Amino acid sequence: MMTTFKSVYLFVSVVCVLSAVLCVAAADAQTVQALLVIMDDDPTIGNNVEVDRKRVKQLLASVQSGICEVKITNLLSSEDTATRDKVLQWVQNVSIATDDVLFIYYAGHGGMNRNQQTFLATEGKWLFRSELVDAIKQVKSHRLTILITDCCSSLVQTDIEPTLQSSRSMTRLTERVLRNLFLEHKGFLHVTGATEGQYGWSNARTGGWFTRSFIEALDSNPDENQDSFLTWKEIFEKARENTEKTFNQTTFTAAQRAKMKQLGITSQTPKAYSLPTPLGGSTAKAEERKTVNYIFLAIVLGTLFISNRISRGLKKQHASRARRNTHSGKTFAIIALEVLIWIGFNVFWQFFRTNWILVCVVGIVMMGMILSRKQKRYA
């Protein structure tokens, strides 16, 4: 009989541990495939965009240490790799799975031609935004695309418009913020630092105004509707607000003011071409909850099945009523504990989700205490 009780404990322990592993694996299996295109040897903005690159790498480091794997490819003008063809080649050849994130960041010069087509001033030949978007749309199956460009979108007068110093340390982000943004959205985040016809400003101390504002928005956790779920829309709106505020609080030189007046530039307003859809509490969490609820159901049914086998064994042995009642009481206690954890999982989703291994350990220990007491009595 002691062996039978041990089988109950072993069964519950194995299933609980597997559920913990599956719960964590389901949330963290994704990979962020990141491409950073940095025009770091430009004589006017090279130092500025290097600041931006460090900020973005810190963001990705938080993702790497907090929620999922990150694979970074750098295309740098200082290494002659920041070309139109290499950017498009990376997008076309990237190996990406169904639940992965495609992350592309560009910091450098940009502009708009007389046909109102915006471009990124990559080495040798411009990369038009429409070309890049079309290439991204050919990448099938992945869940989320993030395309962030910090550059000018002003009308070019010559091959490259003079920058006027224009173009473009974070604390570690919380796991909840990173999960909300990188794991619980789908679609296309496509944003840039300046609306068509505007400059994107930067300096060597703070880097690009938009990149700094964007990273600071992530850091400030601007949950405007207080629903405990942070969306990319909330991040972008905060970044746009801070970028415009920086522009309005800046004292420009006389030459800069004259140039902007000539071009009709009165602000730097970041633009969102598209924003991803938050999965939030619906699709992503619902699927994860469904999986673990099935696991709980298996645990309860398995416990009932083994308990029934034990009861039959006791009857065949003509065990006393007291012994059978004790067995029923212990079975009830174990199932009550399982159901209590089950209910807690659904009611206190976030806590159980992030502390699931701890919850399983506590549950297994408590079940072991219940079963060991019974084993000692009838050993």
C-alpha positions, 0 to 999 in steps of 0.5 A: 500500500505504501508503494501505491501512495508513493505512486500518487505522490510521484504522479502529481510531482511529475505532472506539476513539474512538467506543467511548470516547465511547459508554462515557462517554455510557452511564454519564453520560446520566442526569439527576437531577430534584431538588425541594427543599421547604424551610420556611425562614421558620418562626420556630422552625426556619427557620434550621435548615432553611436549613442543611439546604438548603445541605447537600443543594445541596452533595450535588447539586453533587457529583453535577452536577460528578462524574457527571451533570446535575442540575436543581433546583427549589426550593419555599420557604415564604419565597416562598409556593411550599412548598404541597401543591398545588405539590409534587404539581403538580411531581411530576405534571408532571416531565419524566423519562427512563427512566434518570433519578433523581427526587430529593425532599427536604423539611425542615420540620415534620411529624407524625402524626394520630390515624389514624397517618397521617404528614404534611409540614406544607406551607403552607396544607394538610398533605401526607400522606406517602401522597399524595406516595408515590402521586403518585410511583408515577404517574411512569412509567419512571424508574430511581430515586426518592429521597425524603428527609424530615427532620421530626417524626413525632410525634402532634399535639396541636393544629394543629401540635405545638410543635417544641422546636427539633425537626424536622431542610460536606461534602467533595466525594464521590468519583466512585465513591461517586456512581456507586454510589448515583445510577447503579447503583441502581434502585427507591425510596429513601424515608426520613425522619428520625424513626419515627412518634411521635418528634421530628426534632431540629435546631438553627441551627448543624448543621441537622437531625440526620438530614440532617447524619447522612445527608450525613456517612454519604455523606461517610464512605463506610461500605462495611461489607462491604468489597465496594467497592460502596456501597449506599443501605442502608449509607448509611441504616444509618450515618445512623440509627446517627449520629442515634440517637447524637446523640440519646443524647449530647444534654443536653435541657432539663428542659422538653424531657425532661418533654415527651418523657416525657409522649409516650413519646419515648426516641430519634430513630430514622430510618425507611426505608419502602423502599430501592432495589435495587443494580444493582452488578456485575449489570445496569448494569455488565453492560449497559455491558460487553456494549456495549463488548465488542461494540465490541472484537469489531468492532475485532478482526474489522475489523482481521482483515478489512483485514489479509486484504485487504492479504495478498491484495494482496501476493499479487497483487503477488507480494511477497516472503515476507519482506514477507508475513511482516513484514505477518503479524507486524505484524498479529499485534502489532496484534491482540495489543494489541487483545486485551490491552486487551480483556482488561484492560477486563474484568479491571480494569473500574473503572480502564478504565471511568474512564480509558477515553479515556486507554487509547484514546489510548495504544492508538492511539499504539502501533498508529500506531507499529507501522503507521508502521514498516511504512509507512516500510519499504515506502514 
